[in-house]
Amino acid sequence: MWENLLSALGGAIIGGGIAGFFSLKSTNKAHENAVALEEKKQLELMSGLLQGLHDELETLWDTYSDGVGVQLEALGEDKPLLMYYPVTQEYFPIYMGNSFLIGRIEDTDLRKKIVTTYTKARGLIDSYRLNNDMVKKFEHWQSMYRQTGQGVFNEHAEDYYGRLSKYAKKIKKSHDELKASKAEVLRALQKTGVLVGNNS
């Protein structure tokens, strides 16, 4: 009787040990699979972000350079940019909407190039806003001079014309810096394979 009891107990212990071993092995495998799936999702998320940033920069630059960018590059030396460039909306929805992910880009140089380019772009937009404001003031004083013929209004208009001429140089410099930064970041993004498509 003791033999049967010990035999049954030994079988139960061995069976339990085997079952426990395979249960633990199965749990570990499930955890490894979950980790691998999460890593794959993160890679796809970051790849999508980089693709989106590439496309956003390329599209915005093409639109900008076909418009006011061409006019700015053709602007003569010491000439003011006497035009309004409408900058009333948020032009960087992908960058702004995913700013919390930018810090997760592992490539430090790429991350810095992205942030630098977008910072330069925002600075250029602010420059156009200030230029728009000065054009408005220039036109106001010019209009006042035409209406009244008073020299003081012409002096104000000439003052703003001079300011606009000097400021156009700064805008051109910002434009050139952004153009170079944009080209550099697009090359860096292309090296990550964003144009290759989904490699999964």
BALOBA-1460 file (C-alpha; in Angstrom, 3 decimals):
// residues 200
<rec num="1" residu="m" x="0.000" y="0.000" z="0.000"/>
<rec num="2" residu="w" x="2.814" y="2.391" z="0.875"/>
<rec num="3" residu="e" x="4.428" y="1.455" z="-2.380"/>
<rec num="4" residu="n" x="1.370" y="2.455" z="-4.361"/>
<rec num="5" residu="l" x="1.057" y="5.696" z="-2.437"/>
<rec num="6" residu="l" x="4.734" y="6.572" z="-2.921"/>
<rec num="7" residu="s" x="4.566" y="5.575" z="-6.563"/>
<rec num="8" residu="a" x="1.482" y="7.746" z="-7.111"/>
<rec num="9" residu="l" x="3.037" y="10.631" z="-5.199"/>
<rec num="10" residu="g" x="6.278" y="10.338" z="-7.174"/>
<rec num="11" residu="g" x="4.352" y="10.236" z="-10.444"/>
<rec num="12" residu="a" x="2.351" y="13.297" z="-9.413"/>
<rec num="13" residu="i" x="5.516" y="15.195" z="-8.494"/>
<rec num="14" residu="i" x="7.259" y="14.264" z="-11.724"/>
<rec num="15" residu="g" x="4.120" y="15.026" z="-13.771"/>
<rec num="16" residu="g" x="3.665" y="18.340" z="-11.959"/>
<rec num="17" residu="g" x="7.310" y="19.202" z="-12.507"/>
<rec num="18" residu="i" x="7.070" y="18.442" z="-16.202"/>
<rec num="19" residu="a" x="3.801" y="20.371" z="-16.514"/>
<rec num="20" residu="g" x="5.290" y="23.303" z="-14.584"/>
<rec num="21" residu="f" x="8.403" y="23.309" z="-16.745"/>
<rec num="22" residu="f" x="6.405" y="23.415" z="-19.973"/>
<rec num="23" residu="s" x="3.998" y="25.966" z="-18.528"/>
<rec num="24" residu="l" x="6.929" y="28.216" z="-17.591"/>
<rec num="25" residu="k" x="8.508" y="27.665" z="-20.986"/>
<rec num="26" residu="s" x="5.202" y="28.543" z="-22.669"/>
<rec num="27" residu="t" x="4.823" y="31.689" z="-20.542"/>
<rec num="28" residu="n" x="8.383" y="32.783" z="-21.380"/>
<rec num="29" residu="k" x="7.752" y="32.191" z="-25.086"/>
<rec num="30" residu="a" x="4.507" y="34.202" z="-24.923"/>
<rec num="31" residu="h" x="6.401" y="37.035" z="-23.213"/>
<rec num="32" residu="e" x="9.163" y="36.929" z="-25.843"/>
<rec num="33" residu="n" x="6.534" y="37.036" z="-28.589"/>
<rec num="34" residu="a" x="4.782" y="39.997" z="-26.929"/>
<rec num="35" residu="v" x="8.097" y="41.868" z="-26.616"/>
<rec num="36" residu="a" x="8.980" y="41.130" z="-30.255"/>
<rec num="37" residu="l" x="5.525" y="42.291" z="-31.387"/>
<rec num="38" residu="e" x="5.857" y="45.513" z="-29.380"/>
<rec num="39" residu="e" x="9.322" y="46.155" z="-30.832"/>
<rec num="40" residu="k" x="7.941" y="45.611" z="-34.337"/>
<rec num="41" residu="k" x="5.086" y="48.055" z="-33.645"/>
<rec num="42" residu="q" x="7.579" y="50.644" z="-32.361"/>
<rec num="43" residu="l" x="9.778" y="50.235" z="-35.443"/>
<rec num="44" residu="e" x="6.746" y="50.631" z="-37.707"/>
<rec num="45" residu="l" x="5.631" y="53.701" z="-35.728"/>
<rec num="46" residu="m" x="9.049" y="55.352" z="-36.008"/>
<rec num="47" residu="s" x="9.357" y="54.407" z="-39.677"/>
<rec num="48" residu="g" x="5.949" y="55.959" z="-40.332"/>
<rec num="49" residu="l" x="6.971" y="59.092" z="-38.451"/>
<rec num="50" residu="l" x="10.175" y="59.465" z="-40.473"/>
<rec num="51" residu="q" x="8.264" y="58.900" z="-43.730"/>
<rec num="52" residu="g" x="5.682" y="61.495" z="-42.692"/>
<rec num="53" residu="l" x="8.336" y="64.057" z="-41.767"/>
<rec num="54" residu="h" x="10.112" y="63.482" z="-45.074"/>
<rec num="55" residu="d" x="6.913" y="63.934" z="-47.070"/>
<rec num="56" residu="e" x="5.817" y="66.961" z="-45.040"/>
<rec num="57" residu="l" x="9.142" y="68.763" z="-45.512"/>
<rec num="58" residu="e" x="9.384" y="67.912" z="-49.190"/>
<rec num="59" residu="t" x="5.798" y="68.972" z="-49.951"/>
<rec num="60" residu="l" x="5.953" y="72.201" z="-47.962"/>
<rec num="61" residu="w" x="9.296" y="73.175" z="-49.478"/>
<rec num="62" residu="d" x="8.066" y="72.497" z="-53.022"/>
<rec num="63" residu="t" x="4.954" y="74.610" z="-52.426"/>
<rec num="64" residu="y" x="6.947" y="77.406" z="-50.795"/>
<rec num="65" residu="s" x="9.753" y="77.447" z="-53.363"/>
<rec num="66" residu="d" x="7.295" y="77.496" z="-56.287"/>
<rec num="67" residu="g" x="5.666" y="80.582" z="-54.771"/>
<rec num="68" residu="v" x="7.358" y="83.211" z="-52.669"/>
<rec num="69" residu="g" x="10.650" y="81.289" z="-52.613"/>
<rec num="70" residu="v" x="11.183" y="81.916" z="-56.330"/>
<rec num="71" residu="q" x="10.349" y="85.593" z="-55.896"/>
<rec num="72" residu="l" x="12.704" y="85.915" z="-52.951"/>
<rec num="73" residu="e" x="15.588" y="84.283" z="-54.821"/>
<rec num="74" residu="a" x="14.972" y="86.604" z="-57.799"/>
<rec num="75" residu="l" x="14.861" y="89.699" z="-55.581"/>
<rec num="76" residu="g" x="17.634" y="92.137" z="-56.422"/>
<rec num="77" residu="e" x="20.288" y="93.227" z="-53.964"/>
<rec num="78" residu="d" x="19.097" y="95.942" z="-51.546"/>
<rec num="79" residu="k" x="15.510" y="95.548" z="-52.768"/>
<rec num="80" residu="p" x="12.631" y="95.116" z="-50.327"/>
<rec num="81" residu="l" x="10.204" y="92.219" z="-50.449"/>
<rec num="82" residu="l" x="7.087" y="94.319" z="-51.051"/>
<rec num="83" residu="m" x="4.540" y="91.544" z="-50.945"/>
<rec num="84" residu="y" x="2.400" y="89.765" z="-48.427"/>
<rec num="85" residu="y" x="3.105" y="86.113" z="-47.815"/>
<rec num="86" residu="p" x="0.092" y="84.625" z="-46.036"/>
<rec num="87" residu="v" x="1.259" y="82.694" z="-42.999"/>
<rec num="88" residu="t" x="-1.803" y="82.211" z="-40.861"/>
<rec num="89" residu="q" x="-1.982" y="78.488" z="-40.160"/>
<rec num="90" residu="e" x="0.063" y="75.707" z="-38.619"/>
<rec num="91" residu="y" x="2.147" y="74.391" z="-41.500"/>
<rec num="92" residu="f" x="3.717" y="71.436" z="-39.714"/>
<rec num="93" residu="p" x="0.894" y="69.114" z="-38.606"/>
<rec num="94" residu="i" x="2.977" y="65.928" z="-38.708"/>
<rec num="95" residu="y" x="5.888" y="67.435" z="-36.788"/>
<rec num="96" residu="m" x="3.709" y="69.202" z="-34.224"/>
<rec num="97" residu="g" x="1.284" y="66.306" z="-33.835"/>
<rec num="98" residu="n" x="4.102" y="63.859" z="-33.174"/>
<rec num="99" residu="s" x="6.539" y="66.049" z="-31.283"/>
<rec num="100" residu="f" x="6.454" y="63.612" z="-28.353"/>
<rec num="101" residu="l" x="7.984" y="60.971" z="-30.659"/>
<rec num="102" residu="i" x="10.827" y="63.134" z="-31.973"/>
<rec num="103" residu="g" x="12.884" y="62.496" z="-28.839"/>
<rec num="104" residu="r" x="12.558" y="58.748" z="-29.444"/>
<rec num="105" residu="i" x="14.433" y="58.890" z="-32.749"/>
<rec num="106" residu="e" x="17.546" y="56.903" z="-31.873"/>
<rec num="107" residu="d" x="19.881" y="58.517" z="-34.423"/>
<rec num="108" residu="t" x="21.073" y="61.623" z="-32.574"/>
<rec num="109" residu="d" x="22.342" y="63.384" z="-35.707"/>
<rec num="110" residu="l" x="19.104" y="62.742" z="-37.596"/>
<rec num="111" residu="r" x="17.002" y="63.931" z="-34.653"/>
<rec num="112" residu="k" x="19.059" y="67.134" z="-34.401"/>
<rec num="113" residu="k" x="18.785" y="67.759" z="-38.159"/>
<rec num="114" residu="i" x="15.007" y="67.360" z="-38.004"/>
<rec num="115" residu="v" x="14.621" y="69.729" z="-35.055"/>
<rec num="116" residu="t" x="17.044" y="72.244" z="-36.597"/>
<rec num="117" residu="t" x="15.219" y="72.252" z="-39.930"/>
<rec num="118" residu="y" x="11.791" y="72.730" z="-38.386"/>
<rec num="119" residu="t" x="13.149" y="75.454" z="-36.096"/>
<rec num="120" residu="k" x="14.621" y="77.279" z="-39.099"/>
<rec num="121" residu="a" x="11.319" y="76.897" z="-40.964"/>
<rec num="122" residu="r" x="9.371" y="78.390" z="-38.059"/>
<rec num="123" residu="g" x="11.903" y="81.217" z="-37.872"/>
<rec num="124" residu="l" x="11.457" y="81.946" z="-41.578"/>
<rec num="125" residu="i" x="7.681" y="81.992" z="-41.141"/>
<rec num="126" residu="d" x="8.081" y="84.486" z="-38.291"/>
<rec num="127" residu="s" x="10.320" y="86.582" z="-40.563"/>
<rec num="128" residu="y" x="7.602" y="86.668" z="-43.216"/>
<rec num="129" residu="r" x="5.058" y="87.712" z="-40.592"/>
<rec num="130" residu="l" x="7.274" y="90.618" z="-39.545"/>
<rec num="131" residu="n" x="7.881" y="91.524" z="-43.190"/>
<rec num="132" residu="n" x="4.104" y="91.484" z="-43.785"/>
<rec num="133" residu="d" x="3.668" y="93.876" z="-40.874"/>
<rec num="134" residu="m" x="6.333" y="96.248" z="-42.229"/>
<rec num="135" residu="v" x="4.810" y="96.117" z="-45.746"/>
<rec num="136" residu="k" x="1.462" y="97.069" z="-44.235"/>
<rec num="137" residu="k" x="3.022" y="100.049" z="-42.432"/>
<rec num="138" residu="f" x="4.959" y="101.081" z="-45.537"/>
<rec num="139" residu="e" x="1.768" y="101.009" z="-47.613"/>
<rec num="140" residu="h" x="-0.096" y="102.960" z="-44.922"/>
<rec num="141" residu="w" x="2.462" y="105.783" z="-44.869"/>
<rec num="142" residu="q" x="2.719" y="105.791" z="-48.651"/>
<rec num="143" residu="s" x="-1.078" y="106.054" z="-48.902"/>
<rec num="144" residu="m" x="-1.151" y="108.873" z="-46.345"/>
<rec num="145" residu="y" x="1.472" y="110.766" z="-48.355"/>
<rec num="146" residu="r" x="-0.496" y="110.335" z="-51.589"/>
<rec num="147" residu="q" x="-3.681" y="111.555" z="-49.911"/>
<rec num="148" residu="t" x="-2.197" y="114.547" z="-48.114"/>
<rec num="149" residu="g" x="1.055" y="115.386" z="-49.867"/>
<rec num="150" residu="q" x="2.651" y="115.980" z="-46.452"/>
<rec num="151" residu="g" x="6.366" y="115.226" z="-46.420"/>
<rec num="152" residu="v" x="6.329" y="113.665" z="-42.951"/>
<rec num="153" residu="f" x="4.279" y="110.752" z="-44.306"/>
<rec num="154" residu="n" x="6.742" y="110.289" z="-47.171"/>
<rec num="155" residu="e" x="9.601" y="110.238" z="-44.644"/>
<rec num="156" residu="h" x="7.850" y="107.447" z="-42.728"/>
<rec num="157" residu="a" x="7.271" y="105.536" z="-45.982"/>
<rec num="158" residu="e" x="10.936" y="105.921" z="-46.971"/>
<rec num="159" residu="d" x="11.996" y="104.784" z="-43.504"/>
<rec num="160" residu="y" x="9.945" y="101.594" z="-43.858"/>
<rec num="161" residu="y" x="11.239" y="101.079" z="-47.387"/>
<rec num="162" residu="g" x="14.782" y="101.141" z="-45.987"/>
<rec num="163" residu="r" x="13.841" y="98.772" z="-43.168"/>
<rec num="164" residu="l" x="12.206" y="96.404" z="-45.643"/>
<rec num="165" residu="s" x="15.308" y="96.478" z="-47.855"/>
<rec num="166" residu="k" x="17.561" y="95.557" z="-44.924"/>
<rec num="167" residu="y" x="15.124" y="92.943" z="-43.676"/>
<rec num="168" residu="a" x="14.909" y="91.302" z="-47.107"/>
<rec num="169" residu="k" x="18.612" y="90.432" z="-46.730"/>
<rec num="170" residu="k" x="17.851" y="88.685" z="-43.441"/>
<rec num="171" residu="i" x="14.939" y="86.806" z="-44.991"/>
<rec num="172" residu="k" x="17.158" y="85.707" z="-47.890"/>
<rec num="173" residu="k" x="19.791" y="84.485" z="-45.436"/>
<rec num="174" residu="s" x="17.165" y="82.541" z="-43.454"/>
<rec num="175" residu="h" x="15.779" y="81.155" z="-46.718"/>
<rec num="176" residu="d" x="19.234" y="79.972" z="-47.823"/>
<rec num="177" residu="e" x="19.950" y="78.394" z="-44.425"/>
<rec num="178" residu="l" x="16.606" y="76.584" z="-44.457"/>
<rec num="179" residu="k" x="17.165" y="75.429" z="-48.033"/>
<rec num="180" residu="a" x="20.508" y="73.865" z="-47.053"/>
<rec num="181" residu="s" x="19.117" y="72.379" z="-43.842"/>
<rec num="182" residu="k" x="16.101" y="70.951" z="-45.681"/>
<rec num="183" residu="a" x="18.326" y="69.290" z="-48.293"/>
<rec num="184" residu="e" x="20.530" y="67.816" z="-45.569"/>
<rec num="185" residu="v" x="17.656" y="66.405" z="-43.512"/>
<rec num="186" residu="l" x="15.892" y="64.970" z="-46.564"/>
<rec num="187" residu="r" x="19.115" y="63.158" z="-47.544"/>
<rec num="188" residu="a" x="19.479" y="61.856" z="-43.987"/>
<rec num="189" residu="l" x="15.859" y="60.680" z="-43.943"/>
<rec num="190" residu="q" x="16.304" y="58.958" z="-47.300"/>
<rec num="191" residu="k" x="19.321" y="57.096" z="-45.900"/>
<rec num="192" residu="t" x="17.012" y="55.598" z="-43.254"/>
<rec num="193" residu="g" x="15.076" y="53.954" z="-46.073"/>
<rec num="194" residu="v" x="11.896" y="56.021" z="-45.889"/>
<rec num="195" residu="l" x="11.558" y="55.973" z="-49.672"/>
<rec num="196" residu="v" x="12.028" y="52.207" z="-49.931"/>
<rec num="197" residu="g" x="8.609" y="51.466" z="-48.476"/>
<rec num="198" residu="n" x="7.516" y="49.039" z="-45.820"/>
<rec num="199" residu="n" x="10.172" y="46.386" z="-45.350"/>
<rec num="200" residu="s" x="8.050" y="44.058" z="-43.241"/>
